């Protein structure tokens, strides 16, 4: 696990785009997938997020982390503090062919180390209710559902159902 430098941008774009499409295939429309990937996983945005930054809106970004196998980037993740003792997993995706090999756990472990360095006591994540890949992963690592929400995509009008999950980290 390592912090991503600028030359990892194409690999992060590839991994996140492929991971998002694989995770949500059959759940969301192709039009919605295209809109999300263009907004969050385009090269310009990823390049702008390579290092830590402050949103100015009460949360921070600790920069992109990547997981490698044989010198190839197979996973990408990032998050940051959202409060005095809370830390959010904003994104965690793997190359679909590299799932279930430990890279996701390693990325989450690295983000937990970042969270603890900020003094966080809780780690949070939002997951689509239909995400049959992400939900079991987070549950197995101690996350519990704390809230549910439903909204509608502005671009396609399709329903978006999410759960907010959290787990304690660090000293109580």
C-alpha positions as a printed Julia matrix, in Angstrom:
172×3 Matrix{Float64}:
   0.0     0.0     0.0
   1.27    3.42   -0.84
   0.17    6.98   -1.45
  -0.33    7.53   -5.16
   1.91    9.92   -7.08
   0.67   11.78  -10.16
   1.88    9.05  -12.55
  -0.72    6.66  -11.02
  -3.62    8.78  -12.33
  -4.34    6.59  -15.41
  -4.29    3.43  -13.27
  -6.61    4.94  -10.65
  -9.01    6.03  -13.42
  -8.91    2.51  -14.9
  -9.4     0.68  -11.6
 -12.18    2.93  -10.29
 -14.06    3.0   -13.59
 -13.89   -0.77  -14.05
 -14.66   -1.42  -10.38
 -17.65    0.93  -10.4
 -19.09   -0.57  -13.59
 -18.62   -4.12  -12.3
 -20.09   -3.37   -8.88
 -23.19   -1.6   -10.17
 -23.86   -3.5   -13.42
 -27.54   -4.39  -13.43
 -28.27   -2.04  -10.53
 -27.94    1.32  -12.27
 -28.41    2.31  -15.89
 -25.47    2.75  -18.26
 -26.34    6.44  -18.47
 -26.06    6.83  -14.71
 -22.79    4.86  -14.65
 -21.34    7.09  -17.36
 -22.36   10.22  -15.44
 -20.87    9.03  -12.13
 -17.61    7.9   -13.72
 -17.25   11.14  -15.67
 -17.88   13.21  -12.53
 -15.77   11.33   -9.98
 -13.23    9.22  -11.87
 -12.06   11.37  -14.77
  -8.32   12.02  -15.12
  -8.52   15.73  -14.25
 -10.38   15.14  -11.0
  -8.14   12.24   -9.96
  -5.03   14.32  -10.71
  -6.4    17.16   -8.57
  -6.97   14.7    -5.7
  -3.54   13.05   -5.68
  -2.42   14.78   -2.49
  -4.2    15.69    0.73
  -6.57   18.67    0.64
  -9.16   20.49    2.7
 -12.63   20.83    1.18
 -13.44   23.96    3.15
 -16.78   22.25    3.89
 -15.9    20.41    7.09
 -14.12   17.42    5.6
 -10.65   16.65    4.31
  -9.17   14.3     1.73
  -6.03   12.35    2.65
  -5.04   11.58   -0.94
  -5.31    8.45   -3.07
  -3.89    5.16   -1.83
  -3.13    2.34   -4.27
  -2.59   -1.39   -3.93
  -0.24   -3.15   -6.31
   0.33   -6.7    -7.42
   3.41   -7.46   -9.5
   3.98   -3.74  -10.06
   0.45   -3.2   -11.43
  -2.11   -1.02   -9.62
  -5.04   -3.28   -8.74
  -6.89   -1.14   -6.21
  -7.45    2.49   -5.28
  -9.02    4.11   -2.25
  -9.29    7.38   -0.42
 -10.95    9.11    2.46
 -10.49   11.7     5.12
 -11.67   13.24    8.38
 -15.23   14.5     8.51
 -15.31   15.61   12.13
 -13.23   15.79   15.3
 -13.35   12.02   15.8
 -14.85   10.66   12.56
 -13.23    9.59    9.33
 -14.97    8.67    6.05
 -14.08    6.03    3.48
 -15.04    8.0     0.36
 -13.95    5.47   -2.26
 -12.51    1.95   -2.43
 -12.43    0.02   -5.71
 -10.5    -2.93   -7.02
  -9.83   -4.24  -10.49
 -12.73   -6.71  -10.86
 -10.3    -9.55  -11.68
  -8.33   -8.91   -8.48
 -11.11   -9.11   -5.89
 -10.94  -11.48   -2.94
  -7.14  -11.47   -2.78
  -6.68   -9.16    0.23
  -6.11   -5.83   -1.53
  -9.39   -4.36   -0.3
  -8.6    -5.24    3.29
  -5.09   -3.84    2.91
  -6.44   -0.57    1.5
  -8.97   -0.28    4.33
  -6.23   -1.04    6.87
  -4.09    1.78    5.39
  -7.06    4.17    5.54
  -7.67    3.15    9.16
  -4.07    4.06    9.94
  -4.69    7.48    8.35
  -7.87    7.83   10.41
  -6.1     6.98   13.65
  -3.37    9.51   12.84
  -6.13   12.15   12.73
  -7.47   10.99   16.11
 -10.6     9.38   14.69
 -12.6     7.01   16.86
 -15.16    6.04   14.23
 -14.84    5.15   10.57
 -17.83    5.67    8.26
 -18.79    4.62    4.73
 -21.84    5.0     2.48
 -22.81    1.93    0.46
 -25.63    1.38   -2.01
 -28.23   -0.96   -0.51
 -27.97   -3.16   -3.6
 -24.17   -3.36   -3.52
 -23.74   -7.1    -2.97
 -19.96   -6.8    -3.22
 -19.39   -3.93   -0.79
 -21.91   -4.67    1.95
 -20.54   -8.11    2.93
 -16.98   -6.73    2.8
 -17.72   -3.9     5.22
 -19.88   -6.08    7.5
 -17.06   -8.65    7.75
 -14.76   -5.86    8.9
 -17.03   -4.68   11.7
 -19.12   -1.97   10.04
 -22.77   -1.81   11.08
 -25.66   -0.03    9.42
 -26.49    3.18   11.27
 -28.86    4.88    8.8
 -30.58    4.47    5.45
 -31.49    7.04    2.84
 -33.21    7.23   -0.5
 -32.87    9.9    -3.14
 -33.12   10.22   -6.87
 -30.43   10.67   -9.51
 -30.55   14.18  -10.92
 -29.28   12.94  -14.28
 -31.49    9.88  -14.82
 -34.22   10.02  -12.18
 -33.5     6.48  -10.98
 -33.71    5.71   -7.25
 -30.53    5.79   -5.17
 -30.79    3.81   -1.93
 -27.85    3.99    0.46
 -26.89    2.79    3.89
 -24.52    4.63    6.21
 -22.26    2.2     8.04
 -19.77    2.81   10.82
 -17.36    0.97   13.06
 -15.36    1.99   16.1
 -11.6     2.35   15.71
  -8.88    3.32   18.12
  -9.33    3.77   21.85
 -12.85    4.09   23.21
